Amino acid sequence: MKKLVLLAAATAALCACTSTPGPMVEAGYPAGSLALAAIERGDWATAERLLTDDRRIAADDPARLVNLGRVYMATGRQAQALDAWRRALASPHPVEVETLGGRLVMTDQLAREALAFYEASVQTAAR
């Protein structure tokens, strides 16, 4: 099973950890393909460019989709974020990742948590 470091989709809400992260490493992926450094510094445009470059990583990779959902949510595109997380949840090949807070979790679980946290908020805001 592949392991990597991945920023959680809802870092604060899903991983209430106060530990200081070590260097961001995309183990098993081309450097930068999961946009970890860009997400960490809040450079959403760069993160999106890296995550949507299909030459770097497969469009249906669940780790990519979890991070893409994070970018979409941070930039106010709730429907696209929910769609990315639903696609990550539906992936037949979830991977184990380490979140920024140091939590080891499968991508389908991260997607499930992000959806549970944000779906109700998005539905309430739409009313």
MODELLER restraints for C-alpha pairs under 7 A, 6 or more apart:
rsr = mdl.restraints
at = mdl.atoms
rsr.add(forms.Gaussian(group=physical.xy_distance, feature=features.Distance(at['CA:1:A'], at['CA:95:A']), mean=6.73, stdev=0.5))
rsr.add(forms.Gaussian(group=physical.xy_distance, feature=features.Distance(at['CA:1:A'], at['CA:96:A']), mean=6.90, stdev=0.5))
rsr.add(forms.Gaussian(group=physical.xy_distance, feature=features.Distance(at['CA:2:A'], at['CA:28:A']), mean=6.85, stdev=0.5))
rsr.add(forms.Gaussian(group=physical.xy_distance, feature=features.Distance(at['CA:2:A'], at['CA:95:A']), mean=5.98, stdev=0.5))
rsr.add(forms.Gaussian(group=physical.xy_distance, feature=features.Distance(at['CA:2:A'], at['CA:96:A']), mean=6.21, stdev=0.5))
rsr.add(forms.Gaussian(group=physical.xy_distance, feature=features.Distance(at['CA:3:A'], at['CA:27:A']), mean=6.62, stdev=0.5))
rsr.add(forms.Gaussian(group=physical.xy_distance, feature=features.Distance(at['CA:3:A'], at['CA:95:A']), mean=6.89, stdev=0.5))
rsr.add(forms.Gaussian(group=physical.xy_distance, feature=features.Distance(at['CA:3:A'], at['CA:96:A']), mean=5.21, stdev=0.5))
rsr.add(forms.Gaussian(group=physical.xy_distance, feature=features.Distance(at['CA:3:A'], at['CA:97:A']), mean=5.19, stdev=0.5))
rsr.add(forms.Gaussian(group=physical.xy_distance, feature=features.Distance(at['CA:4:A'], at['CA:25:A']), mean=6.85, stdev=0.5))
rsr.add(forms.Gaussian(group=physical.xy_distance, feature=features.Distance(at['CA:4:A'], at['CA:26:A']), mean=5.47, stdev=0.5))
rsr.add(forms.Gaussian(group=physical.xy_distance, feature=features.Distance(at['CA:4:A'], at['CA:27:A']), mean=4.75, stdev=0.5))
rsr.add(forms.Gaussian(group=physical.xy_distance, feature=features.Distance(at['CA:4:A'], at['CA:28:A']), mean=6.84, stdev=0.5))
rsr.add(forms.Gaussian(group=physical.xy_distance, feature=features.Distance(at['CA:4:A'], at['CA:97:A']), mean=4.85, stdev=0.5))
rsr.add(forms.Gaussian(group=physical.xy_distance, feature=features.Distance(at['CA:4:A'], at['CA:98:A']), mean=5.83, stdev=0.5))
rsr.add(forms.Gaussian(group=physical.xy_distance, feature=features.Distance(at['CA:5:A'], at['CA:24:A']), mean=6.50, stdev=0.5))
rsr.add(forms.Gaussian(group=physical.xy_distance, feature=features.Distance(at['CA:5:A'], at['CA:25:A']), mean=5.70, stdev=0.5))
rsr.add(forms.Gaussian(group=physical.xy_distance, feature=features.Distance(at['CA:5:A'], at['CA:26:A']), mean=5.82, stdev=0.5))
rsr.add(forms.Gaussian(group=physical.xy_distance, feature=features.Distance(at['CA:5:A'], at['CA:97:A']), mean=5.55, stdev=0.5))
rsr.add(forms.Gaussian(group=physical.xy_distance, feature=features.Distance(at['CA:5:A'], at['CA:98:A']), mean=4.40, stdev=0.5))
rsr.add(forms.Gaussian(group=physical.xy_distance, feature=features.Distance(at['CA:5:A'], at['CA:99:A']), mean=5.77, stdev=0.5))
rsr.add(forms.Gaussian(group=physical.xy_distance, feature=features.Distance(at['CA:5:A'], at['CA:100:A']), mean=6.94, stdev=0.5))
rsr.add(forms.Gaussian(group=physical.xy_distance, feature=features.Distance(at['CA:6:A'], at['CA:36:A']), mean=6.70, stdev=0.5))
rsr.add(forms.Gaussian(group=physical.xy_distance, feature=features.Distance(at['CA:6:A'], at['CA:97:A']), mean=5.90, stdev=0.5))
rsr.add(forms.Gaussian(group=physical.xy_distance, feature=features.Distance(at['CA:6:A'], at['CA:98:A']), mean=5.58, stdev=0.5))
rsr.add(forms.Gaussian(group=physical.xy_distance, feature=features.Distance(at['CA:6:A'], at['CA:99:A']), mean=4.82, stdev=0.5))
rsr.add(forms.Gaussian(group=physical.xy_distance, feature=features.Distance(at['CA:6:A'], at['CA:100:A']), mean=6.27, stdev=0.5))
rsr.add(forms.Gaussian(group=physical.xy_distance, feature=features.Distance(at['CA:7:A'], at['CA:36:A']), mean=6.51, stdev=0.5))
rsr.add(forms.Gaussian(group=physical.xy_distance, feature=features.Distance(at['CA:7:A'], at['CA:67:A']), mean=6.83, stdev=0.5))
rsr.add(forms.Gaussian(group=physical.xy_distance, feature=features.Distance(at['CA:7:A'], at['CA:99:A']), mean=4.98, stdev=0.5))
rsr.add(forms.Gaussian(group=physical.xy_distance, feature=features.Distance(at['CA:7:A'], at['CA:100:A']), mean=4.96, stdev=0.5))
rsr.add(forms.Gaussian(group=physical.xy_distance, feature=features.Distance(at['CA:8:A'], at['CA:99:A']), mean=5.24, stdev=0.5))
rsr.add(forms.Gaussian(group=physical.xy_distance, feature=features.Distance(at['CA:8:A'], at['CA:100:A']), mean=6.52, stdev=0.5))
rsr.add(forms.Gaussian(group=physical.xy_distance, feature=features.Distance(at['CA:8:A'], at['CA:110:A']), mean=6.95, stdev=0.5))
rsr.add(forms.Gaussian(group=physical.xy_distance, feature=features.Distance(at['CA:9:A'], at['CA:66:A']), mean=5.91, stdev=0.5))
rsr.add(forms.Gaussian(group=physical.xy_distance, feature=features.Distance(at['CA:9:A'], at['CA:67:A']), mean=6.12, stdev=0.5))
rsr.add(forms.Gaussian(group=physical.xy_distance, feature=features.Distance(at['CA:9:A'], at['CA:69:A']), mean=6.71, stdev=0.5))
rsr.add(forms.Gaussian(group=physical.xy_distance, feature=features.Distance(at['CA:9:A'], at['CA:70:A']), mean=4.83, stdev=0.5))
rsr.add(forms.Gaussian(group=physical.xy_distance, feature=features.Distance(at['CA:9:A'], at['CA:110:A']), mean=6.80, stdev=0.5))
rsr.add(forms.Gaussian(group=physical.xy_distance, feature=features.Distance(at['CA:9:A'], at['CA:114:A']), mean=6.02, stdev=0.5))
rsr.add(forms.Gaussian(group=physical.xy_distance, feature=features.Distance(at['CA:10:A'], at['CA:70:A']), mean=6.86, stdev=0.5))
rsr.add(forms.Gaussian(group=physical.xy_distance, feature=features.Distance(at['CA:10:A'], at['CA:114:A']), mean=6.08, stdev=0.5))
rsr.add(forms.Gaussian(group=physical.xy_distance, feature=features.Distance(at['CA:14:A'], at['CA:113:A']), mean=6.90, stdev=0.5))
rsr.add(forms.Gaussian(group=physical.xy_distance, feature=features.Distance(at['CA:15:A'], at['CA:101:A']), mean=6.30, stdev=0.5))
rsr.add(forms.Gaussian(group=physical.xy_distance, feature=features.Distance(at['CA:17:A'], at['CA:101:A']), mean=5.33, stdev=0.5))
rsr.add(forms.Gaussian(group=physical.xy_distance, feature=features.Distance(at['CA:19:A'], at['CA:101:A']), mean=6.11, stdev=0.5))
rsr.add(forms.Gaussian(group=physical.xy_distance, feature=features.Distance(at['CA:21:A'], at['CA:100:A']), mean=5.94, stdev=0.5))
rsr.add(forms.Gaussian(group=physical.xy_distance, feature=features.Distance(at['CA:21:A'], at['CA:101:A']), mean=6.41, stdev=0.5))
rsr.add(forms.Gaussian(group=physical.xy_distance, feature=features.Distance(at['CA:24:A'], at['CA:36:A']), mean=6.45, stdev=0.5))
rsr.add(forms.Gaussian(group=physical.xy_distance, feature=features.Distance(at['CA:24:A'], at['CA:37:A']), mean=6.71, stdev=0.5))
rsr.add(forms.Gaussian(group=physical.xy_distance, feature=features.Distance(at['CA:26:A'], at['CA:34:A']), mean=6.82, stdev=0.5))
rsr.add(forms.Gaussian(group=physical.xy_distance, feature=features.Distance(at['CA:30:A'], at['CA:56:A']), mean=6.73, stdev=0.5))
rsr.add(forms.Gaussian(group=physical.xy_distance, feature=features.Distance(at['CA:32:A'], at['CA:50:A']), mean=6.99, stdev=0.5))
rsr.add(forms.Gaussian(group=physical.xy_distance, feature=features.Distance(at['CA:33:A'], at['CA:50:A']), mean=5.82, stdev=0.5))
rsr.add(forms.Gaussian(group=physical.xy_distance, feature=features.Distance(at['CA:33:A'], at['CA:51:A']), mean=6.27, stdev=0.5))
rsr.add(forms.Gaussian(group=physical.xy_distance, feature=features.Distance(at['CA:33:A'], at['CA:56:A']), mean=5.76, stdev=0.5))
rsr.add(forms.Gaussian(group=physical.xy_distance, feature=features.Distance(at['CA:33:A'], at['CA:57:A']), mean=6.37, stdev=0.5))
rsr.add(forms.Gaussian(group=physical.xy_distance, feature=features.Distance(at['CA:34:A'], at['CA:51:A']), mean=6.07, stdev=0.5))
rsr.add(forms.Gaussian(group=physical.xy_distance, feature=features.Distance(at['CA:34:A'], at['CA:64:A']), mean=5.74, stdev=0.5))
rsr.add(forms.Gaussian(group=physical.xy_distance, feature=features.Distance(at['CA:34:A'], at['CA:67:A']), mean=6.92, stdev=0.5))
rsr.add(forms.Gaussian(group=physical.xy_distance, feature=features.Distance(at['CA:35:A'], at['CA:47:A']), mean=4.93, stdev=0.5))
rsr.add(forms.Gaussian(group=physical.xy_distance, feature=features.Distance(at['CA:35:A'], at['CA:50:A']), mean=5.92, stdev=0.5))
rsr.add(forms.Gaussian(group=physical.xy_distance, feature=features.Distance(at['CA:35:A'], at['CA:51:A']), mean=6.41, stdev=0.5))
rsr.add(forms.Gaussian(group=physical.xy_distance, feature=features.Distance(at['CA:38:A'], at['CA:44:A']), mean=6.73, stdev=0.5))
rsr.add(forms.Gaussian(group=physical.xy_distance, feature=features.Distance(at['CA:38:A'], at['CA:46:A']), mean=6.18, stdev=0.5))
rsr.add(forms.Gaussian(group=physical.xy_distance, feature=features.Distance(at['CA:38:A'], at['CA:47:A']), mean=5.15, stdev=0.5))
rsr.add(forms.Gaussian(group=physical.xy_distance, feature=features.Distance(at['CA:39:A'], at['CA:47:A']), mean=5.90, stdev=0.5))
rsr.add(forms.Gaussian(group=physical.xy_distance, feature=features.Distance(at['CA:44:A'], at['CA:71:A']), mean=5.99, stdev=0.5))
rsr.add(forms.Gaussian(group=physical.xy_distance, feature=features.Distance(at['CA:48:A'], at['CA:68:A']), mean=6.76, stdev=0.5))
rsr.add(forms.Gaussian(group=physical.xy_distance, feature=features.Distance(at['CA:48:A'], at['CA:71:A']), mean=6.55, stdev=0.5))
rsr.add(forms.Gaussian(group=physical.xy_distance, feature=features.Distance(at['CA:51:A'], at['CA:64:A']), mean=6.33, stdev=0.5))
rsr.add(forms.Gaussian(group=physical.xy_distance, feature=features.Distance(at['CA:51:A'], at['CA:68:A']), mean=6.29, stdev=0.5))
rsr.add(forms.Gaussian(group=physical.xy_distance, feature=features.Distance(at['CA:62:A'], at['CA:88:A']), mean=4.40, stdev=0.5))
rsr.add(forms.Gaussian(group=physical.xy_distance, feature=features.Distance(at['CA:62:A'], at['CA:91:A']), mean=6.26, stdev=0.5))
rsr.add(forms.Gaussian(group=physical.xy_distance, feature=features.Distance(at['CA:62:A'], at['CA:94:A']), mean=6.13, stdev=0.5))
rsr.add(forms.Gaussian(group=physical.xy_distance, feature=features.Distance(at['CA:62:A'], at['CA:107:A']), mean=6.16, stdev=0.5))
rsr.add(forms.Gaussian(group=physical.xy_distance, feature=features.Distance(at['CA:63:A'], at['CA:107:A']), mean=6.16, stdev=0.5))
rsr.add(forms.Gaussian(group=physical.xy_distance, feature=features.Distance(at['CA:65:A'], at['CA:84:A']), mean=5.26, stdev=0.5))
rsr.add(forms.Gaussian(group=physical.xy_distance, feature=features.Distance(at['CA:65:A'], at['CA:85:A']), mean=6.30, stdev=0.5))
rsr.add(forms.Gaussian(group=physical.xy_distance, feature=features.Distance(at['CA:65:A'], at['CA:88:A']), mean=5.51, stdev=0.5))
rsr.add(forms.Gaussian(group=physical.xy_distance, feature=features.Distance(at['CA:66:A'], at['CA:84:A']), mean=6.67, stdev=0.5))
rsr.add(forms.Gaussian(group=physical.xy_distance, feature=features.Distance(at['CA:66:A'], at['CA:85:A']), mean=5.69, stdev=0.5))
rsr.add(forms.Gaussian(group=physical.xy_distance, feature=features.Distance(at['CA:66:A'], at['CA:88:A']), mean=6.23, stdev=0.5))
rsr.add(forms.Gaussian(group=physical.xy_distance, feature=features.Distance(at['CA:66:A'], at['CA:111:A']), mean=6.28, stdev=0.5))
rsr.add(forms.Gaussian(group=physical.xy_distance, feature=features.Distance(at['CA:68:A'], at['CA:84:A']), mean=6.63, stdev=0.5))
rsr.add(forms.Gaussian(group=physical.xy_distance, feature=features.Distance(at['CA:69:A'], at['CA:81:A']), mean=3.98, stdev=0.5))
rsr.add(forms.Gaussian(group=physical.xy_distance, feature=features.Distance(at['CA:69:A'], at['CA:82:A']), mean=6.66, stdev=0.5))
rsr.add(forms.Gaussian(group=physical.xy_distance, feature=features.Distance(at['CA:69:A'], at['CA:84:A']), mean=5.12, stdev=0.5))
rsr.add(forms.Gaussian(group=physical.xy_distance, feature=features.Distance(at['CA:69:A'], at['CA:85:A']), mean=5.83, stdev=0.5))
rsr.add(forms.Gaussian(group=physical.xy_distance, feature=features.Distance(at['CA:70:A'], at['CA:81:A']), mean=6.64, stdev=0.5))
rsr.add(forms.Gaussian(group=physical.xy_distance, feature=features.Distance(at['CA:72:A'], at['CA:78:A']), mean=6.50, stdev=0.5))
rsr.add(forms.Gaussian(group=physical.xy_distance, feature=features.Distance(at['CA:72:A'], at['CA:80:A']), mean=6.21, stdev=0.5))
rsr.add(forms.Gaussian(group=physical.xy_distance, feature=features.Distance(at['CA:72:A'], at['CA:81:A']), mean=4.93, stdev=0.5))
rsr.add(forms.Gaussian(group=physical.xy_distance, feature=features.Distance(at['CA:73:A'], at['CA:81:A']), mean=5.35, stdev=0.5))
rsr.add(forms.Gaussian(group=physical.xy_distance, feature=features.Distance(at['CA:78:A'], at['CA:122:A']), mean=6.80, stdev=0.5))
rsr.add(forms.Gaussian(group=physical.xy_distance, feature=features.Distance(at['CA:82:A'], at['CA:115:A']), mean=6.42, stdev=0.5))
rsr.add(forms.Gaussian(group=physical.xy_distance, feature=features.Distance(at['CA:85:A'], at['CA:111:A']), mean=4.93, stdev=0.5))
rsr.add(forms.Gaussian(group=physical.xy_distance, feature=features.Distance(at['CA:85:A'], at['CA:115:A']), mean=6.68, stdev=0.5))
rsr.add(forms.Gaussian(group=physical.xy_distance, feature=features.Distance(at['CA:86:A'], at['CA:111:A']), mean=6.83, stdev=0.5))
rsr.add(forms.Gaussian(group=physical.xy_distance, feature=features.Distance(at['CA:88:A'], at['CA:107:A']), mean=6.89, stdev=0.5))
rsr.add(forms.Gaussian(group=physical.xy_distance, feature=features.Distance(at['CA:88:A'], at['CA:108:A']), mean=6.17, stdev=0.5))
rsr.add(forms.Gaussian(group=physical.xy_distance, feature=features.Distance(at['CA:88:A'], at['CA:111:A']), mean=6.14, stdev=0.5))
rsr.add(forms.Gaussian(group=physical.xy_distance, feature=features.Distance(at['CA:89:A'], at['CA:108:A']), mean=4.43, stdev=0.5))
rsr.add(forms.Gaussian(group=physical.xy_distance, feature=features.Distance(at['CA:89:A'], at['CA:111:A']), mean=5.44, stdev=0.5))
rsr.add(forms.Gaussian(group=physical.xy_distance, feature=features.Distance(at['CA:89:A'], at['CA:112:A']), mean=6.42, stdev=0.5))
rsr.add(forms.Gaussian(group=physical.xy_distance, feature=features.Distance(at['CA:94:A'], at['CA:106:A']), mean=6.22, stdev=0.5))
rsr.add(forms.Gaussian(group=physical.xy_distance, feature=features.Distance(at['CA:94:A'], at['CA:107:A']), mean=5.39, stdev=0.5))
rsr.add(forms.Gaussian(group=physical.xy_distance, feature=features.Distance(at['CA:94:A'], at['CA:108:A']), mean=5.84, stdev=0.5))
rsr.add(forms.Gaussian(group=physical.xy_distance, feature=features.Distance(at['CA:95:A'], at['CA:106:A']), mean=5.44, stdev=0.5))
rsr.add(forms.Gaussian(group=physical.xy_distance, feature=features.Distance(at['CA:95:A'], at['CA:107:A']), mean=5.60, stdev=0.5))
rsr.add(forms.Gaussian(group=physical.xy_distance, feature=features.Distance(at['CA:96:A'], at['CA:104:A']), mean=6.63, stdev=0.5))
rsr.add(forms.Gaussian(group=physical.xy_distance, feature=features.Distance(at['CA:96:A'], at['CA:105:A']), mean=5.45, stdev=0.5))
rsr.add(forms.Gaussian(group=physical.xy_distance, feature=features.Distance(at['CA:96:A'], at['CA:106:A']), mean=4.20, stdev=0.5))
rsr.add(forms.Gaussian(group=physical.xy_distance, feature=features.Distance(at['CA:96:A'], at['CA:107:A']), mean=6.22, stdev=0.5))
rsr.add(forms.Gaussian(group=physical.xy_distance, feature=features.Distance(at['CA:97:A'], at['CA:104:A']), mean=5.59, stdev=0.5))
rsr.add(forms.Gaussian(group=physical.xy_distance, feature=features.Distance(at['CA:97:A'], at['CA:105:A']), mean=5.50, stdev=0.5))
rsr.add(forms.Gaussian(group=physical.xy_distance, feature=features.Distance(at['CA:97:A'], at['CA:106:A']), mean=5.95, stdev=0.5))
rsr.add(forms.Gaussian(group=physical.xy_distance, feature=features.Distance(at['CA:97:A'], at['CA:107:A']), mean=6.70, stdev=0.5))
rsr.add(forms.Gaussian(group=physical.xy_distance, feature=features.Distance(at['CA:98:A'], at['CA:104:A']), mean=4.45, stdev=0.5))
rsr.add(forms.Gaussian(group=physical.xy_distance, feature=features.Distance(at['CA:98:A'], at['CA:105:A']), mean=6.37, stdev=0.5))
